Amino acid sequence: MGMVNLSELQISLIAIGFVVVMGVLFFNWMQQRRYRRGAEEAFARKHEDVLLRTDKSFAEDERIEPQLGKDILQEQEIFQELPAEPKEEPAEPVEPVSLVEIVQPNREAASTVPEVVTSVDAPVSDGGVLDMVDYVVNIRGQTPITASDMTEVLQRKFDFNKPVQWLGRREIDALWEEIALETSVKGGYGDLRGRLQLVDRAGPVSEVSLSEFRDMVRNFATHVNAVADCPDVRQAYAQALSLDQFCAEVDVMIGINIISRDNSVFTGAKIRVLAEASGFRFGTEGVFTYRDESNSVLFSLNNHESSPFLPDTMRTLTTHGITFLLEVPRITNGEKVFGEMMHVARSLSDTLGGIMVDDNHAPLSDSGIGKIKRQLIAIQSMMLARNIPAGGEIALRLFA
């Protein structure tokens, strides 16, 4: 192979390329050297480990973690000072008792109560008006107010979904008289008093009804040139909620069932004869009622099945059981009445050949009956402590 002769141009290009390559290599070497020196200087510096700092400057320079406020800390200290609750001992086996809560479809437990709450244990005002269960308004006339002046107000007594009563007195020292549409009084009244009941078995009065009643009273007072004194609606509504909650706790029925043995049946004719011989009265409302000397109902006798006791069907009716019912808040001296009801129930049970059971159809022993009686006493004691004695005027209104 022969030698290749290079021209001067080719030799010049080769030389220039060699110089360029050497320049690039030298530039890269200088850059690496500069970066290495900077890294060594950076890692040579000493940095403080903040996790090992113990001086107070840490709290000043670094982020402060959230802390509980002073009030919350004090609250925690209070709870820490409270003694621990005693551990509950294992409960003794309790026999089922026949306590049946009365059905209250419109009564709702008040989960929230307004901030302003007045006690339902308010004193009874003059004239026998019961402030604890009523929203009471007072009207003082500049001139006598006649019954005819009150026609429109009296016509609206059913507009507020709770019972309304109007009272009047002619002189300051006179007795209060109930006023109705048919009332005719010469000379009129110097003072009027209206009361809207706060609670019944349907639940508490609404705040809207209270406001409407108050506005009606104020407008009426203006119309007859009188002065109206109306309590705060919000406080009255809070009182209604508190009272309703208490009423729901004590609105209880006691039921004693007598069922047939061996799936046999009781005849309506025999039940009626035995019930009336025991002192029951047969009414058109589908139950037998046992009453005291003043004709107040003490307890009732009902069909344990769904069909009511009706005069027209008693001869052909058959049933597997009967039920005695006693409304705890509506009777006075509940322990005595309960004893009387049990005496009658035992007598009918023996005569019918049945057996006394609770609502779960478990035989009712003397121990179970004792538990029912103690619970009845406890409920009526609660009512008395609340100034609402069972069977009294207030209770009969609240649990009508």
Sequence and secondary structure as in RCSB ss.txt:
>XXXX:A:sequence
MGMVNLSELQISLIAIGFVVVMGVLFFNWMQQRRYRRGAEEAFARKHEDVLLRTDKSFAEDERIEPQLGKDILQE
QEIFQELPAEPKEEPAEPVEPVSLVEIVQPNREAASTVPEVVTSVDAPVSDGGVLDMVDYVVNIRGQTPITASDM
TEVLQRKFDFNKPVQWLGRREIDALWEEIALETSVKGGYGDLRGRLQLVDRAGPVSEVSLSEFRDMVRNFATHVN
AVADCPDVRQAYAQALSLDQFCAEVDVMIGINIISRDNSVFTGAKIRVLAEASGFRFGTEGVFTYRDESNSVLFS
LNNHESSPFLPDTMRTLTTHGITFLLEVPRITNGEKVFGEMMHVARSLSDTLGGIMVDDNHAPLSDSGIGKIKRQ
LIAIQSMMLARNIPAGGEIALRLFA
>XXXX:A:secstr
       HHHHHHHHHHHHHHHHHHHHHHHHHHHHHHHHHHHHHS    GGG  STHHHHHS       HHHHHH
HHHHHHS                EEE   TT    S   S    S     GGG  TTTEEEEEEEEEEEE TGGG
HHHHHTTTSSSS EEEEEESSTTS  EEE TT   SS EEEEEEEEE EETTEE  HHHHHHHHHHHHHHHHHTT
EEEE   HHHHHHHHHHHHHHHHHH EEEEEEEEEGGG  EEHHHHHHHHHHTTEEE TTSSEEEE TT  EEEE
EEESSSS   TTTTTT EESEEEEEEEGGG SSHHHHHHHHHHHHHHHHHHHTEEEE TT  B  HHHHHHHHHH
HHHHHHHHHHTT  TTSHHHHHHT 
